[in-house]
Every structure is written in C-alpha cells, then in structure tokens.
Amino acid sequence: AEGYAILAADAIPIGGLPRINPDEEKRALYEYEQLKKRLISDAALTGTFGIVLVYTLSGLAEALAFALGACASLFYVILLSRATDAVGSEDRLSQNRFAPVLLAFAGLAIYHYYVDSASIKPLAVVPRDEFAAAAAGVLSYRLPLLLRGLGSGLEDSN
C-alpha cells in the first residue's frame, strides 16, 4: 500500500523537523540519570532490608537465599538500565539482563545438589522455603516501584 512506502533517509516531515530545546534536553537527561540511580539504590536498600527481615523471621538459610535473589535483582536493574541506554546498539551484556536471575536459581540448585546429595529427589533439589525466599529476593526491586505508584495514585485521587 502506498501509505506504507519506505521514506528516503533524507526525508523531512511535513511542517519541518521538531526543534529541540537544549536546556530541556539537558534537564530531561539529568532527571533520567537521577531516576536510574534511584532505582538502583532502591533495589539495594530493599534487598538489604529484606535480608534482615527474612533472617529475623525465618533463619540463615532463607536469608542467604533471599540475599542471592536480591543480588540477582540488583544486577538485573543495572543491566536493564544499560539496556535502556543501549537501545539500538549491539550491547550483548545488557541484552542478557535475565542471566543473573537464572544464575541465582541455578547456583542455589547446584549448592543443594552437592550439600544434600543424599536426599535428592527429582525436581526437588531446593527446599521450598529457600526457593520462595530467593524468588522474593528477585522480586524485591519491585516493592519501591509499587509503593511509589500507590503513593502517586493516592495523591492524584485527592
């Protein structure tokens, strides 16, 4: 169809190219950098708080599993920010942002395989409580996002 024709590389939109305000661009980039820093620090703080909470409520094994998940979560957020910065490039590291999560669960399974090898049951290598703690650690970066979203939703409704 004619409406789907590929434009020439030097094509100019009707009305001309948009004007970019350099001050606005600088401000937007600064806000973006601050947002990335806040997401990373929130993930680290939430993970740290979660480790202490899980240790207090459940014990050392679950706290270590949570810590492993929280570290994977932190690396995920860092790689996600790199992936966002590298949109359109060939940054292979940021394209593998789920790898830390997979490695955390694989590491937990390998650890239990060698430590608990006498009691191995197929598909039941990691104890359920530790698996749940590791999963909670992986998802811990989302808690500050959820709380901020709820807070801004409550502010908007008032």
N, C-alpha and C positions, 0 to 999 in steps of 0.2 A: 504494500500500500504506500501511497505517496507520502503520507504523514509519518512514516517510519523510515524515511530516507536518512542515510548517514550524512551528517554535515561535514563540510570540509574543515580541516584543522584551523584555518584562519577565519572561520565564520564568526560574525558578530551578531548578537541577539538584536531583535527589533528594539529600538529605544537605547541602544548602546550598552556598553559594559557597566556594571554597577560600580559606583565609587566607594572605595574603602577608606574609611577614616582611620588613619594610622594610630591615633590616640585610643579609639575604641578597640582596635585590633590588639594593641598592647595591653589594654585593660582586660580584655577577654582572655588573652593568653595567660596573664597573671592569675586571673580567677581560676582558670583551668589547672594551672600548676598547683595552686593552693588546694583545689579540690582533690587532686591526686595525692598530695601529701596528707590531707585529712583522711582520705580513705585508707591509706597505708597505716597511718598512726592509729586510726580507729580499729583496724583489724588487729594490730599488735596489742593494743590495750585490752580489747575484748578478749583476745586469746589469753592474755596474762591473767585477767580477772577470772576467766573460765577455768583455767588450770587450778587456781587456788580454790575456787568453789567446788570443782569436781573432786579435788584431793580431800577437802573437808567433808564432803558428803559421801564419797564412795571409796576413796583409798588411792594408794600409789599407782597400782596397775592401770586403773581407769584414768587417772590424772596424766600418766605418761602417754596413754593412747590419745587423750584429748590434746595434749601438747603436740604430738605428732600431727594430728589433724589440723590444729591451729597453725602450725608452721607451714603445712602444705597450703592452707588457706591464705596465709600471708604471701607466700611465693606466687600463688595464683593471682592475687590482686596486683602484685608488682608486674607480673607478666601480662596481665590484662591491660594495665596502663601502658606498657610498652607496645602491646598490640594495637591499642588505640592510636598511639603516636605514630605507629609504622603502617597505618592503613595505606595500601597500595604498594608497599615495598616488599622485599623478599626476606624480612627478618624471621628466620627459622625458629629462633628461640622463643619469641613471643607467640608464634603460631602453635607452639606446644604447651600452652598455658595449663592444660589439664594434667600434664605429666606429673607435677608434684602430688596431686591428689591420688593418682593411680600408684605412684611410688610409695606413698604413705601407707596405703592399704596393703600393697604387696610386701612392704617391709614388715608390717605388723604380722602378716601371714607367715612370712619366712621365719621371723623370730619365734613364733609359736610352733612352727613346724620343728625347729631344732630344739626348743626348750621342752615342749610337750610331746615329743615324738612317740612316746609310749602310749599316749591316749588319743592318737589321731583317728578321727572319723572322717570319711569323705565329706567334703564341703562344710566341715565344721572345725576348721583349724583355729579361728579366732573366737574366743569366748564372746557371747552375745553382748555382755556389758561393755567390754572393751571396744567392740565394733561400734556400738551405739555412741560411746564416748568419742571415738575417732571421727565418726560421722558428724557429731555435734561440733567438734573442733573445726572440721572442714567448713561447716555452715556458719561458724561463729562470726565471720566477717559481715554477714547479712543483718545481724542484730542492730548495729548502729544505723544502718540504712532504713530498717523497718521503723525504728524509734523516731528517726528524723522525719520519715514520711508521715507517721501518725501525728507527730507534733505539728508539722506544717498543715496537715489536713484539719486538725483541731483549730489552728489559728485562722484558717480560711473560713471555717464554718461560723466563727464568732463575728 
